[in-house]
């Protein structure tokens, strides 16, 4: 019973520590820029780049489509050729990687 509580506290502490470190460091960097008289607006996202959520949704969608295609291809190969064990993970990872590669190129085109 005590192990579950320790694991939960470790996960919560890690998430809190990472968030605290991120926000405190970001604040210190901006204050240092302001003290030197520089513009702290370099941290803002420019209007030319698309929002991060669009890029994330595109990559996740292509990854899931690649996984689905990999399962379909592996099932078809298993039924026709008769391979069994290593077919599913190999095809799934191959098609997921292909989906992520396509996501990379589409994201690069979206940014331009």
C-alpha positions as CSV (number, residue, x, y, z in Angstrom):
1,X,0.0,0.0,0.0
2,X,2.8,2.4,0.7
3,X,4.5,1.8,-2.7
4,X,1.6,3.4,-4.6
5,X,1.7,6.5,-2.5
6,X,5.5,6.9,-3.0
7,X,5.2,6.5,-6.7
8,X,2.4,9.0,-6.9
9,X,4.4,11.5,-4.8
10,X,7.5,11.0,-7.0
11,X,5.5,11.6,-10.2
12,X,3.7,14.7,-8.7
13,X,7.0,16.0,-7.4
14,X,8.8,15.6,-10.7
15,X,6.0,17.4,-12.6
16,X,5.9,20.2,-10.1
17,X,9.7,20.5,-10.1
18,X,9.9,20.7,-13.9
19,X,7.2,23.3,-14.0
20,X,8.7,25.4,-11.2
21,X,12.2,25.3,-12.9
22,X,10.7,26.3,-16.2
23,X,8.8,29.3,-15.0
24,X,11.5,30.5,-12.6
25,X,14.2,30.3,-15.2
26,X,12.0,32.0,-17.8
27,X,11.3,34.8,-15.4
28,X,15.0,35.3,-14.5
29,X,16.0,35.4,-18.2
30,X,13.4,38.1,-19.0
31,X,14.4,40.2,-16.0
32,X,18.0,40.0,-17.0
33,X,17.1,41.2,-20.5
34,X,15.0,44.1,-19.1
35,X,17.9,45.1,-16.8
36,X,20.3,45.3,-19.8
37,X,17.8,47.4,-21.7
38,X,17.0,44.8,-24.3
39,X,13.6,43.9,-25.6
40,X,12.0,40.9,-23.9
41,X,9.6,40.4,-26.7
42,X,11.9,37.9,-28.4
43,X,10.1,35.2,-26.4
44,X,6.8,35.9,-28.0
45,X,5.8,33.8,-31.0
46,X,5.9,35.7,-34.3
47,X,2.7,35.9,-36.3
48,X,4.3,34.2,-39.3
49,X,4.6,30.8,-37.6
50,X,1.5,28.7,-37.1
51,X,0.4,27.9,-33.5
52,X,2.1,24.9,-31.9
53,X,-1.3,23.1,-31.4
54,X,-1.7,22.9,-35.2
55,X,1.7,21.3,-35.7
56,X,1.1,18.9,-32.8
57,X,-2.4,17.8,-34.1
58,X,-0.9,17.3,-37.6
59,X,1.9,15.1,-36.3
60,X,-0.3,13.1,-33.9
61,X,-2.9,12.5,-36.7
62,X,-0.2,11.3,-39.1
63,X,1.4,9.1,-36.5
64,X,-2.0,7.4,-35.7
65,X,-2.8,7.1,-39.4
66,X,0.6,5.4,-39.9
67,X,0.0,3.0,-37.0
68,X,-3.4,2.1,-38.4
69,X,-2.0,1.6,-41.8
70,X,0.8,-0.6,-40.3
71,X,-1.8,-2.8,-38.6
72,X,-3.8,-3.1,-41.8
73,X,-0.7,-4.0,-43.9
74,X,0.5,-6.5,-41.3
75,X,-2.9,-8.2,-41.1
76,X,-3.0,-8.4,-44.9
77,X,0.5,-9.9,-45.1
78,X,-0.3,-12.4,-42.3
79,X,-3.4,-13.6,-44.1
80,X,-1.8,-13.9,-47.6
81,X,1.8,-14.9,-46.8
82,X,1.4,-16.5,-43.4
83,X,4.1,-14.7,-41.3
84,X,3.3,-14.5,-37.6
85,X,5.5,-13.1,-34.8
86,X,7.8,-10.2,-35.8
87,X,5.5,-8.9,-38.6
88,X,3.2,-6.7,-36.5
89,X,5.8,-4.6,-34.6
90,X,8.0,-4.2,-37.6
91,X,5.3,-3.0,-39.9
92,X,3.7,-0.8,-37.3
93,X,7.0,0.9,-36.4
94,X,7.9,1.3,-40.1
95,X,4.6,2.9,-41.0
96,X,4.6,5.1,-37.8
97,X,8.0,6.4,-38.8
98,X,6.8,7.0,-42.3
99,X,3.9,9.0,-40.8
100,X,6.2,11.1,-38.7
101,X,8.5,11.7,-41.6
102,X,5.5,12.9,-43.6
103,X,4.5,15.1,-40.7
104,X,7.9,16.6,-40.6
105,X,7.7,17.6,-44.3
106,X,4.2,18.9,-44.0
107,X,5.1,20.9,-40.9
108,X,8.0,22.4,-42.7
109,X,5.7,23.3,-45.6
110,X,3.2,24.8,-43.1
111,X,5.8,27.0,-41.5
112,X,6.9,28.4,-44.9
